């Protein structure tokens, strides 16, 4: 049996891995202040874990500048072509109606109109090249937003929104990227909104890449890496182990399941999914299980040679 004095002494030391079920009698549970809570049902959607990062928007703004310049050049060339084509048509009419202009003047207007048409053709080709390069780097959705000078671009430029790049695990393809996602960093969860996919790698990381945006956070500077969760299926049954119930043993998150007769069984949360407020898991914990929410560090600090008493043990024995 774990003695109260031993627990209090060990809890200030280094935590050790504890694979065995532990036993405390009623007096020890009351004295150490161990408290438990029942886990309610907390279904969560199936999620895919991905790597995200806060991107520097400078390159995107440079791309937008190139696109807008190329677009403006096309507009100017089109206006010039329309004007010179009109002049050419007018001069042709005048020449046919009585040679009110000279042949050389007509030929000059024809040459000017042809030159304007060629300039427009070249401007369109440059715009097509800029657009293709933008799509390769930023994907069609963000490229279209840049071409249309969408509000999204202005908010990114004004640092109201951050551009988040998400790299999926190699070999993973999503036919329909989720419209929303979550990003976790240092225990905080942030909501992401989909912009669109990109056809190539993002930041040199292999795998399909997606772009999201999120409200800019002062504590998430450019280059910050994020743990991103993408919804990939319907909700599954499970529970959320609260953060206050989690202790770390040998670098792994562990919680303690309160069983009958003062027994406490460690549950490895390594395979659980970090979510806001704790860790989600579908098994082995289930709704209705009672988990230690205060004093788990005392259990984690117990010697590894302490064994649980049988379920029939007297809860008041020493």
C-alpha positions as CSV (number, residue, x, y, z in Angstrom):
1,X,0.0,0.0,0.0
2,X,1.2,3.5,-0.8
3,X,1.8,5.4,2.4
4,X,0.8,9.1,2.6
5,X,4.3,10.2,3.7
6,X,5.9,8.3,0.8
7,X,3.6,10.0,-1.6
8,X,4.2,13.4,-0.3
9,X,7.9,12.9,-0.3
10,X,8.1,11.5,-3.8
11,X,5.7,14.0,-5.5
12,X,8.4,16.7,-5.2
13,X,11.0,14.5,-7.1
14,X,11.3,13.3,-10.6
15,X,8.3,11.6,-12.1
16,X,8.8,7.9,-13.0
17,X,7.0,5.7,-15.4
18,X,4.3,3.8,-13.6
19,X,2.7,0.9,-15.4
20,X,1.1,-0.9,-12.5
21,X,-2.3,-0.1,-10.9
22,X,-1.9,1.7,-7.6
23,X,-4.0,1.4,-4.5
24,X,-4.9,4.0,-1.8
25,X,-7.1,3.4,1.2
26,X,-9.9,5.8,2.0
27,X,-7.8,7.7,4.5
28,X,-5.0,8.4,2.1
29,X,-7.4,9.5,-0.6
30,X,-9.0,12.0,1.7
31,X,-5.7,13.2,3.2
32,X,-3.9,13.7,-0.1
33,X,-6.8,15.6,-1.6
34,X,-7.1,13.4,-4.6
35,X,-10.3,14.3,-6.5
36,X,-12.0,12.6,-9.5
37,X,-14.6,13.5,-12.1
38,X,-16.8,11.5,-14.4
39,X,-16.0,11.8,-18.1
40,X,-19.0,12.9,-20.2
41,X,-19.5,11.8,-23.8
42,X,-17.7,14.2,-26.1
43,X,-18.0,13.0,-29.7
44,X,-15.5,14.5,-32.1
45,X,-15.2,14.5,-35.9
46,X,-12.5,12.3,-37.4
47,X,-9.4,14.3,-37.9
48,X,-6.2,14.2,-39.9
49,X,-3.1,15.6,-38.3
50,X,-1.0,17.9,-40.4
51,X,1.9,20.4,-40.1
52,X,1.2,24.1,-40.4
53,X,3.2,27.3,-40.3
54,X,2.6,31.0,-40.4
55,X,3.8,32.2,-43.8
56,X,5.6,35.4,-44.6
57,X,3.1,37.3,-46.9
58,X,5.8,39.4,-48.5
59,X,6.2,36.9,-51.5
60,X,2.5,36.8,-51.9
61,X,2.3,40.6,-52.0
62,X,5.0,40.7,-54.6
63,X,3.1,38.2,-56.7
64,X,0.0,40.3,-56.4
65,X,1.9,43.3,-57.5
66,X,3.2,41.6,-60.6
67,X,-0.3,40.3,-61.4
68,X,-1.9,43.7,-61.0
69,X,0.8,45.4,-63.1
70,X,0.3,42.8,-65.8
71,X,-3.5,43.2,-65.6
72,X,-3.1,47.0,-65.9
73,X,-0.9,46.6,-68.9
74,X,-3.5,44.5,-70.6
75,X,-6.2,47.1,-69.9
76,X,-4.0,49.9,-71.2
77,X,-3.1,48.0,-74.3
78,X,-6.7,47.1,-74.9
79,X,-7.8,50.7,-74.6
80,X,-5.0,51.7,-77.1
81,X,-6.0,49.0,-79.5
82,X,-9.7,50.0,-79.4
83,X,-8.7,53.7,-80.0
84,X,-6.4,53.0,-82.9
85,X,-8.8,50.4,-84.5
86,X,-11.5,53.1,-84.4
87,X,-9.1,55.6,-86.0
88,X,-8.2,53.0,-88.7
89,X,-11.9,52.3,-89.5
90,X,-12.7,56.0,-89.7
91,X,-9.8,56.7,-92.0
92,X,-10.8,53.8,-94.3
93,X,-14.3,55.3,-94.6
94,X,-12.9,58.7,-95.4
95,X,-10.5,57.3,-98.0
96,X,-13.3,55.3,-99.7
97,X,-15.7,58.3,-99.7
98,X,-13.6,60.6,-101.8
99,X,-10.0,60.4,-100.7
100,X,-10.4,63.0,-98.0
101,X,-7.2,61.6,-96.5
102,X,-4.1,60.6,-98.2
103,X,-3.1,57.0,-98.9
104,X,-0.1,57.4,-96.6
105,X,-2.3,58.6,-93.7
106,X,-4.5,55.6,-94.1
107,X,-1.5,53.3,-94.2
108,X,-0.1,54.9,-91.1
109,X,-3.3,54.4,-89.2
110,X,-3.4,50.8,-90.2
111,X,0.2,50.3,-89.0
112,X,-0.6,52.0,-85.7
113,X,-3.7,49.8,-85.2
114,X,-1.6,46.7,-86.0
115,X,1.1,47.7,-83.5
116,X,-1.5,48.3,-80.8
117,X,-3.0,44.8,-81.5
118,X,0.5,43.3,-81.2
119,X,1.1,45.2,-77.9
120,X,-2.2,43.8,-76.5
121,X,-1.2,40.3,-77.6
122,X,2.1,40.6,-75.8
123,X,0.5,42.0,-72.7
124,X,-2.0,39.2,-72.5
125,X,0.9,36.7,-72.9
126,X,2.8,38.3,-70.0
127,X,-0.4,38.2,-67.8
128,X,-0.9,34.5,-68.7
129,X,2.7,33.8,-67.7
130,X,2.4,35.7,-64.4
131,X,-0.9,33.9,-63.7
132,X,0.5,30.5,-64.3
133,X,3.5,31.2,-62.0
134,X,1.1,32.5,-59.3
135,X,-1.0,29.4,-59.5
136,X,2.0,27.1,-59.3
137,X,3.1,28.9,-56.1
138,X,-0.1,29.9,-54.5
139,X,-2.9,27.8,-56.1
140,X,-5.8,28.9,-58.2
141,X,-8.0,30.2,-55.3
142,X,-5.5,32.6,-53.9
143,X,-4.4,33.7,-57.4
144,X,-7.9,34.5,-58.3
145,X,-8.2,36.5,-55.0
146,X,-5.1,38.5,-56.0
147,X,-6.3,39.1,-59.5
148,X,-9.6,40.4,-58.2
149,X,-8.0,42.4,-55.4
150,X,-10.3,40.6,-53.0
151,X,-10.8,41.9,-49.4
152,X,-8.8,38.9,-48.2
153,X,-5.7,40.2,-49.8
154,X,-6.1,43.6,-48.2
155,X,-6.6,42.1,-44.7
156,X,-3.4,40.0,-45.1
157,X,-1.5,43.1,-46.3
158,X,-2.9,45.1,-43.3
159,X,-1.8,42.2,-40.9
160,X,-5.4,41.6,-39.9
161,X,-5.2,38.0,-41.2
162,X,-2.3,35.6,-41.2
163,X,-1.6,33.3,-44.1
164,X,-1.3,29.7,-42.9
165,X,0.4,27.0,-45.0
166,X,-0.7,23.4,-44.2
167,X,1.3,20.4,-45.5
168,X,-0.5,17.1,-45.5
169,X,1.4,13.9,-44.7
170,X,3.1,12.4,-47.8
171,X,0.7,10.4,-49.9
172,X,-2.4,11.9,-48.4
173,X,-4.8,13.5,-50.9
174,X,-8.1,15.2,-50.0
175,X,-10.8,15.3,-52.7
176,X,-12.5,18.1,-50.7
177,X,-10.3,20.0,-48.3
178,X,-12.3,21.0,-45.2
179,X,-13.6,24.6,-45.2
180,X,-12.4,25.0,-41.6
181,X,-9.5,23.5,-39.6
182,X,-8.0,24.0,-36.1
183,X,-4.4,24.9,-35.2
184,X,-2.9,24.1,-31.8
185,X,0.0,25.9,-30.3
186,X,1.2,25.8,-26.7
187,X,-2.2,24.6,-25.5
188,X,-4.2,27.3,-27.4
189,X,-6.5,26.4,-30.3
190,X,-7.2,28.7,-33.2
191,X,-9.7,28.5,-36.0
192,X,-8.6,28.4,-39.7
193,X,-10.6,29.2,-42.8
194,X,-9.8,27.6,-46.1
195,X,-8.4,29.6,-49.0
196,X,-7.6,26.8,-51.3
197,X,-5.0,24.2,-52.3
198,X,-1.6,24.6,-54.0
199,X,-0.4,22.2,-56.7
200,X,3.1,21.8,-55.3
201,X,5.1,21.5,-52.1
202,X,4.9,24.3,-49.6
203,X,8.2,25.5,-48.0
204,X,10.0,22.4,-49.3
205,X,7.8,20.0,-47.3
206,X,6.7,17.1,-49.5
207,X,3.0,16.4,-49.7
208,X,-0.2,18.1,-50.8
209,X,-0.4,21.7,-49.5
210,X,-3.4,23.8,-48.4
211,X,-3.7,27.5,-47.6
212,X,-5.8,28.8,-44.8
213,X,-6.2,32.2,-43.1
214,X,-6.7,33.1,-39.5
215,X,-7.0,36.3,-37.4
216,X,-3.4,37.5,-36.8
217,X,-2.1,36.6,-33.3
218,X,0.7,38.6,-31.7
219,X,2.1,35.5,-30.1
220,X,2.3,33.6,-33.4
221,X,4.9,35.4,-35.5
222,X,5.9,34.5,-39.0
223,X,7.6,31.1,-39.1
224,X,5.7,29.6,-36.1
225,X,4.9,25.9,-36.6
226,X,1.4,24.7,-35.8
227,X,-0.2,21.4,-35.2
228,X,-3.2,21.4,-37.5
229,X,-6.3,19.2,-37.4
230,X,-8.4,18.7,-40.5
231,X,-11.8,17.2,-40.4
232,X,-12.0,14.1,-42.6
233,X,-15.1,12.2,-41.5
234,X,-18.2,12.1,-39.3
235,X,-18.1,12.3,-35.5
236,X,-16.9,9.4,-33.5
237,X,-17.8,8.6,-29.9
238,X,-15.2,9.4,-27.2
239,X,-14.2,11.5,-24.3
240,X,-12.0,14.5,-23.6
241,X,-9.5,14.0,-20.8
242,X,-9.2,17.5,-19.2
243,X,-5.8,19.1,-19.1
244,X,-5.8,19.2,-15.3
245,X,-5.9,15.3,-15.3
246,X,-2.8,14.9,-17.4
247,X,0.7,14.3,-16.1
248,X,3.9,13.5,-18.0
249,X,5.8,10.3,-17.5
250,X,8.9,9.5,-19.6
251,X,7.8,12.2,-22.0
252,X,4.3,10.7,-22.5
253,X,1.0,12.2,-21.3
254,X,-0.8,10.0,-18.8
255,X,-4.1,10.1,-16.9
256,X,-5.2,8.0,-14.0
257,X,-8.5,6.0,-14.1
258,X,-10.2,5.7,-10.7
259,X,-11.4,2.1,-10.3
260,X,-13.2,0.3,-7.5
261,X,-11.8,-0.1,-4.0
262,X,-9.3,2.7,-4.2
263,X,-7.4,1.4,-7.2
264,X,-6.0,3.9,-9.8
265,X,-4.9,2.7,-13.3
266,X,-2.6,4.8,-15.5
267,X,-3.8,5.4,-19.0
268,X,-1.4,6.3,-21.7
269,X,-2.6,9.2,-23.8
270,X,0.1,9.1,-26.4
271,X,-2.4,8.1,-29.1
272,X,-5.0,10.6,-28.0
273,X,-5.6,13.7,-30.1
274,X,-4.8,17.1,-28.4
275,X,-7.9,19.3,-28.5
276,X,-9.0,22.4,-26.8
277,X,-9.1,21.7,-23.1
278,X,-7.3,18.4,-23.1
279,X,-7.0,15.1,-25.1
280,X,-9.6,13.3,-27.1
281,X,-9.7,9.5,-27.2
282,X,-12.2,7.0,-28.4
283,X,-10.8,4.1,-26.3
284,X,-9.9,2.7,-23.8
285,X,-11.6,5.4,-21.8
286,X,-15.3,5.8,-22.2
287,X,-18.1,8.1,-21.1
288,X,-18.9,7.4,-17.4
289,X,-15.3,6.5,-16.5
290,X,-14.0,8.4,-13.5
291,X,-10.7,10.2,-14.0
292,X,-8.3,11.8,-11.4
293,X,-8.5,15.5,-11.8
294,X,-6.5,16.5,-8.8
295,X,-3.5,14.7,-7.3
296,X,-2.5,12.7,-10.4
297,X,1.1,13.9,-9.9
298,X,1.1,12.0,-6.5
299,X,0.2,8.8,-8.2
300,X,2.7,9.3,-11.0
301,X,5.5,9.8,-8.3
302,X,4.8,6.5,-6.6
303,X,7.5,3.8,-6.6
304,X,7.2,1.4,-9.5
305,X,7.3,-1.6,-7.1
306,X,4.0,-0.6,-5.4
307,X,1.3,-3.1,-6.4
308,X,-2.4,-2.7,-6.2
309,X,-4.3,-4.6,-3.6
310,X,-7.0,-7.0,-4.6
311,X,-10.4,-5.6,-5.2
312,X,-11.4,-7.4,-2.0
313,X,-8.8,-5.5,0.1
314,X,-10.1,-3.8,3.2
315,X,-10.1,0.0,2.3
316,X,-9.1,0.8,5.8
317,X,-6.1,-1.5,6.2
318,X,-2.7,-0.1,6.7
